[in-house]
Amino acid sequence: MLSFQNPVAFLLLLLIPVLIILRKLKIFTSITFPMVLSDWNGKAFKWNGKPRKLMSLFAKAILFAGFICVVAAFADPVISWQEKVYTSLGTDIVFVVDTSPSMAAKDVDGTTRLEAAKNTIKTVAQEHDGYRFGIVALGSNSAVYVPPTGDFATFSKKLGEIKVGILGNGSAIGDGLSTAVCHLVSSSAPKKCIILLTDGENNAGEIHPETAAKLASEKNIALYVVGIGSKGSVPIEYTDPVSGKLYSGYLDSNFNSASLRKIASVGNGGYFEVRSTSELLETFNSVAKKESVTQSFTYRNVNELIYDKFLFIGFLLLGFAWVIKRVLLNELV
């Protein structure tokens, strides 16, 4: 909501009617001399002043609008809104995202599996206020991109940096899960869970996925596994981030869902298979709802000063009016 902290400044607007009155009293008016422009017995000079008069009125309107904006800036304009502040922790959710080359397969609503996953994760994080979200990327090894945070801007920025093949060509699922567990163990959140998003089997790393799942269960961290993509021959295209080489062709997609179900079972969570963005969003939302907790919160007032914007617009309008009157019309302001 827009408000003004110094409304007394609007009294300066009284200068406008004062100036109009002084102009009517022939004060502050330019000096003019009457002249006759015509030849003896010739054609008299004719001046079509209507377009010029309209442009002059337009310039005056802009001039007054600019003056009003400057006065409004002196009135200290602020935009105020209420911001929800949570006074207790909610659920911590860490997404473990597979970045192996197979995630570049284009079989999820016409986009790649990884891009569909990133877009859906971003939507879920934006819609679930009070949660803290983190990201672990896995390839031939794993890396924490974002520890659990409530800063959506940071989360979204780091999520966008995840690319296919950025951590190698393998799928170290066990390493990715154990990395997520390590970052959730120290959390004091009342509920903690991991959502593994993959389209393949564990074929790299040093930790077996079931070992990592068991560790998560022992630490009271629920583990949900989402198998993404269709089975069969699907188109694939991606650029290797290391070599810069473009790979294009078809992928024989046939991941073992049984092993993924076993991981979810050991981790006391659940297993889902999705083939579309809508199914993926529904899955993420159902997990977030299941792991939700009651939180206490309060509201605080936030004020943003915007006088600089009014000053900028005001001086811009005043400068535009000056150009019209002095340069185009050759008038005194």
C-alpha positions as CSV (number, residue, x, y, z in Angstrom):
1,M,0.0,0.0,0.0
2,L,1.3,3.5,-0.9
3,S,1.5,6.1,1.8
4,F,3.4,9.3,2.6
5,Q,5.3,9.9,5.8
6,N,5.5,13.7,5.3
7,P,2.1,14.7,3.8
8,V,2.7,18.4,4.8
9,A,5.0,18.6,1.7
10,F,1.8,18.5,-0.5
11,L,1.2,22.2,0.6
12,L,3.8,23.0,-2.0
13,L,1.1,22.2,-4.6
14,L,-0.6,25.5,-3.6
15,L,2.2,27.2,-5.7
16,I,0.4,26.1,-8.8
17,P,-2.8,28.2,-8.3
18,V,-0.7,31.0,-7.0
19,L,1.3,31.0,-10.2
20,I,-1.9,30.9,-12.3
21,I,-3.2,33.9,-10.4
22,L,0.0,35.8,-11.0
23,R,-0.1,35.0,-14.6
24,K,-3.7,36.3,-14.8
25,L,-2.5,39.5,-13.2
26,K,0.1,39.9,-15.9
27,I,2.9,39.1,-13.6
28,F,5.6,36.5,-14.7
29,T,4.4,36.9,-18.3
30,S,6.7,37.4,-21.2
31,I,6.9,40.8,-22.9
32,T,5.3,41.0,-26.3
33,F,5.1,43.6,-29.1
34,P,2.3,43.7,-31.6
35,M,3.4,43.7,-35.2
36,V,1.6,43.8,-38.5
37,L,3.0,41.4,-41.1
38,S,1.6,42.1,-44.5
39,D,2.5,43.8,-47.8
40,W,0.9,47.0,-49.1
41,N,-2.3,45.8,-50.8
42,G,-0.9,42.3,-50.6
43,K,-1.9,39.1,-48.9
44,A,-1.9,39.3,-45.1
45,F,0.2,36.9,-43.1
46,K,-1.8,34.0,-41.7
47,W,-0.6,31.8,-38.9
48,N,-2.3,28.5,-38.0
49,G,-1.6,28.4,-34.3
50,K,-3.9,25.5,-33.3
51,P,-1.3,22.7,-33.5
52,R,1.2,24.9,-31.7
53,K,-1.3,25.8,-29.0
54,L,-2.2,22.1,-28.4
55,M,1.5,21.3,-28.1
56,S,2.0,24.1,-25.7
57,L,-0.9,22.9,-23.5
58,F,0.6,19.4,-23.6
59,A,3.9,20.7,-22.5
60,K,2.3,22.6,-19.6
61,A,0.4,19.4,-18.5
62,I,3.7,17.5,-18.5
63,L,5.4,20.4,-16.6
64,F,2.7,20.3,-13.9
65,A,2.8,16.5,-13.7
66,G,6.6,16.6,-13.2
67,F,6.2,19.2,-10.4
68,I,3.6,17.0,-8.7
69,C,6.0,14.1,-8.8
70,V,8.8,16.2,-7.2
71,V,6.5,17.4,-4.5
72,A,5.4,13.8,-3.9
73,A,9.1,12.8,-3.5
74,F,9.4,15.4,-0.7
75,A,6.4,13.8,1.0
76,D,8.5,10.7,1.6
77,P,6.4,8.0,-0.3
78,V,6.7,4.5,1.0
79,I,5.2,1.2,-0.1
80,S,4.1,-0.9,2.9
81,W,3.2,-4.5,3.2
82,Q,2.9,-7.2,5.9
83,E,5.4,-10.1,5.8
84,K,4.9,-13.4,7.5
85,V,7.7,-14.3,9.9
86,Y,7.8,-17.9,11.2
87,T,8.8,-18.2,14.8
88,S,9.2,-22.0,14.7
89,L,10.9,-24.3,12.2
90,G,9.0,-26.3,9.6
91,T,10.0,-29.3,7.5
92,D,13.5,-29.6,5.9
93,I,13.4,-31.2,2.5
94,V,16.5,-32.0,0.5
95,F,16.2,-32.9,-3.2
96,V,18.8,-35.3,-4.5
97,V,18.8,-34.7,-8.2
98,D,20.4,-37.1,-10.8
99,T,22.5,-35.2,-13.4
100,S,23.7,-38.2,-15.4
101,P,23.5,-37.9,-19.3
102,S,20.3,-39.9,-19.4
103,M,18.5,-37.0,-17.6
104,A,18.8,-35.1,-21.0
105,A,16.2,-37.5,-22.5
106,K,13.3,-35.4,-23.9
107,D,10.3,-37.4,-22.8
108,V,8.6,-35.3,-20.1
109,D,6.1,-33.0,-21.8
110,G,8.5,-32.3,-24.6
111,T,11.3,-31.2,-22.3
112,T,14.3,-33.0,-20.7
113,R,13.9,-34.9,-17.5
114,L,16.3,-32.6,-15.7
115,E,14.6,-29.4,-16.8
116,A,11.2,-30.7,-15.9
117,A,12.5,-31.7,-12.5
118,K,14.2,-28.3,-11.9
119,N,11.0,-26.3,-13.0
120,T,8.8,-28.4,-10.7
121,I,11.2,-28.2,-7.7
122,K,11.2,-24.4,-8.1
123,T,7.4,-24.3,-8.2
124,V,7.1,-26.5,-5.1
125,A,9.7,-24.4,-3.2
126,Q,7.9,-21.2,-4.0
127,E,4.5,-22.5,-3.0
128,H,5.4,-24.0,0.4
129,D,6.2,-21.1,2.6
130,G,7.8,-22.1,5.9
131,Y,9.6,-25.1,4.6
132,R,13.4,-25.1,4.1
133,F,14.7,-26.7,0.9
134,G,18.1,-28.0,-0.1
135,I,19.7,-29.5,-3.2
136,V,22.2,-32.3,-3.7
137,A,23.3,-33.1,-7.2
138,L,24.7,-36.5,-8.1
139,G,26.6,-37.9,-11.0
140,S,29.8,-40.0,-10.8
141,N,30.0,-38.3,-7.4
142,S,27.8,-35.9,-5.4
143,A,27.9,-32.3,-4.3
144,V,25.8,-30.1,-2.1
145,Y,24.5,-27.1,-4.1
146,V,22.3,-25.6,-1.4
147,P,22.0,-26.7,2.2
148,P,18.4,-26.5,3.6
149,T,17.4,-22.8,3.4
150,G,14.4,-20.6,3.4
151,D,16.0,-18.1,1.1
152,F,14.1,-18.8,-2.1
153,A,16.2,-16.4,-4.3
154,T,19.4,-18.3,-3.4
155,F,17.8,-21.7,-3.8
156,S,16.4,-20.8,-7.2
157,K,19.7,-19.4,-8.4
158,K,21.7,-22.5,-7.4
159,L,19.0,-24.8,-8.8
160,G,19.4,-23.1,-12.2
161,E,23.1,-23.8,-12.2
162,I,22.6,-27.6,-12.3
163,K,23.3,-29.0,-15.7
164,V,23.3,-32.5,-17.3
165,G,26.8,-34.1,-17.0
166,I,28.1,-31.5,-14.6
167,L,29.3,-34.2,-12.2
168,G,30.3,-36.9,-14.7
169,N,28.5,-39.7,-16.5
170,G,27.7,-42.0,-13.7
171,S,24.9,-42.2,-11.1
172,A,26.3,-42.4,-7.5
173,I,22.9,-42.7,-5.9
174,G,24.4,-43.9,-2.6
175,D,26.8,-41.1,-2.3
176,G,24.1,-38.5,-3.1
177,L,21.8,-39.9,-0.4
178,S,24.5,-40.1,2.2
179,T,25.5,-36.5,1.5
180,A,21.9,-35.4,2.0
181,V,21.7,-37.3,5.3
182,C,24.9,-35.7,6.6
183,H,23.4,-32.2,6.0
184,L,20.1,-33.1,7.6
185,V,21.4,-34.8,10.7
186,S,22.4,-31.5,12.4
187,S,19.1,-29.9,11.5
188,S,16.8,-29.1,14.4
189,A,13.7,-29.2,12.2
190,P,10.8,-31.3,13.6
191,K,10.6,-33.3,10.3
192,K,13.3,-34.0,7.8
193,C,13.0,-35.8,4.5
194,I,14.9,-36.6,1.3
195,I,13.4,-36.8,-2.2
196,L,15.6,-38.7,-4.7
197,L,14.9,-37.9,-8.3
198,T,16.5,-40.3,-10.8
199,D,16.0,-42.3,-13.9
200,G,18.6,-44.9,-13.5
201,E,20.5,-47.3,-11.2
202,N,23.4,-46.9,-8.9
203,N,26.6,-47.4,-11.0
204,A,29.2,-45.2,-9.3
205,G,30.3,-44.0,-5.9
206,E,31.5,-45.8,-2.8
207,I,28.3,-46.1,-0.8
208,H,25.6,-48.5,-1.6
209,P,22.1,-46.9,-1.9
210,E,20.5,-49.3,0.7
211,T,23.3,-48.4,3.2
212,A,22.5,-44.7,2.8
213,A,18.8,-45.4,3.0
214,K,19.3,-47.3,6.2
215,L,21.3,-44.5,7.6
216,A,18.5,-42.1,6.8
217,S,16.0,-44.3,8.5
218,E,18.2,-44.5,11.7
219,K,18.3,-40.7,11.8
220,N,14.5,-40.3,11.4
221,I,14.8,-38.9,7.9
222,A,12.1,-40.1,5.5
223,L,13.3,-41.1,2.1
224,Y,11.1,-40.8,-1.0
225,V,12.3,-42.0,-4.4
226,V,10.9,-40.7,-7.7
227,G,11.6,-42.5,-10.9
228,I,11.2,-40.1,-13.8
229,G,10.8,-40.7,-17.5
230,S,9.3,-43.3,-19.8
231,K,10.7,-46.6,-20.9
232,G,11.8,-47.5,-24.4
233,S,13.6,-45.5,-27.1
234,V,13.5,-41.8,-26.3
235,P,15.3,-38.8,-28.0
236,I,18.3,-37.4,-26.2
237,E,20.5,-34.4,-26.8
238,Y,23.0,-32.6,-24.5
239,T,26.3,-30.8,-24.5
240,D,29.1,-32.2,-22.3
241,P,30.0,-29.4,-19.9
242,V,33.7,-30.5,-19.8
243,S,34.5,-31.2,-23.5
244,G,31.8,-29.0,-25.0
245,K,30.9,-31.9,-27.4
246,L,27.3,-32.2,-28.5
247,Y,25.7,-35.6,-28.1
248,S,22.4,-36.4,-29.9
249,G,20.5,-39.6,-30.7
250,Y,18.2,-42.0,-28.9
251,L,18.4,-43.6,-25.4
252,D,17.2,-47.1,-24.6
253,S,15.4,-46.1,-21.3
254,N,14.8,-49.1,-19.1
255,F,15.8,-48.4,-15.5
256,N,15.2,-51.0,-12.8
257,S,12.3,-49.8,-10.7
258,A,12.7,-52.7,-8.3
259,S,16.0,-51.4,-6.9
260,L,14.5,-47.9,-6.4
261,R,11.5,-49.4,-4.6
262,K,13.8,-51.2,-2.3
263,I,15.7,-48.0,-1.5
264,A,12.4,-46.2,-0.6
265,S,11.3,-49.2,1.5
266,V,14.5,-49.2,3.5
267,G,14.3,-45.5,4.0
268,N,10.7,-45.7,5.4
269,G,9.3,-43.5,2.6
270,G,7.7,-44.3,-0.7
271,Y,8.3,-44.8,-4.4
272,F,6.7,-43.0,-7.3
273,E,7.0,-43.2,-11.1
274,V,6.2,-40.1,-13.1
275,R,6.1,-39.4,-16.8
276,S,4.7,-35.9,-16.9
277,T,5.2,-32.5,-15.2
278,S,1.7,-32.7,-13.7
279,E,2.5,-36.1,-12.1
280,L,5.8,-34.8,-10.8
281,L,4.2,-31.7,-9.3
282,E,1.4,-33.8,-7.7
283,T,4.0,-36.2,-6.3
284,F,6.2,-33.4,-4.7
285,N,3.1,-31.7,-3.3
286,S,1.8,-35.0,-1.7
287,V,5.2,-35.6,-0.1
288,A,5.3,-32.0,1.2
289,K,1.8,-32.3,2.6
290,K,2.6,-35.7,4.3
291,E,5.7,-34.2,5.9
292,S,4.1,-30.9,7.0
293,V,4.2,-29.7,10.5
294,T,2.2,-27.0,12.4
295,Q,4.2,-23.8,12.7
296,S,3.7,-20.6,14.6
297,F,4.2,-17.3,13.0
298,T,3.7,-13.5,13.3
299,Y,3.5,-10.6,10.9
300,R,5.8,-7.6,10.6
301,N,5.3,-4.4,8.7
302,V,7.9,-3.7,5.9
303,N,8.3,-0.3,4.4
304,E,10.2,0.5,1.2
305,L,11.1,4.1,0.5
306,I,10.5,5.1,-3.1
307,Y,11.1,8.8,-3.1
308,D,14.0,8.3,-5.6
309,K,11.6,6.8,-8.2
310,F,9.3,9.9,-7.8
311,L,12.2,12.2,-8.2
312,F,13.5,10.4,-11.3
313,I,10.0,10.5,-13.0
314,G,9.5,14.1,-11.9
315,F,12.8,15.4,-13.4
316,L,12.3,13.3,-16.5
317,L,8.9,15.0,-17.1
318,L,10.3,18.4,-16.3
319,G,13.1,17.9,-18.8
320,F,10.7,16.6,-21.5
321,A,8.5,19.7,-21.0
322,W,11.5,22.0,-21.2
323,V,12.6,20.4,-24.5
324,I,9.1,20.9,-26.0
325,K,8.7,24.5,-24.9
326,R,12.3,25.8,-25.5
327,V,13.5,23.6,-28.4
328,L,10.4,22.8,-30.3
329,L,8.2,25.8,-29.6
330,N,10.9,28.3,-28.7
331,E,8.9,29.5,-25.7
332,L,9.9,30.7,-22.3
333,V,8.9,28.2,-19.6
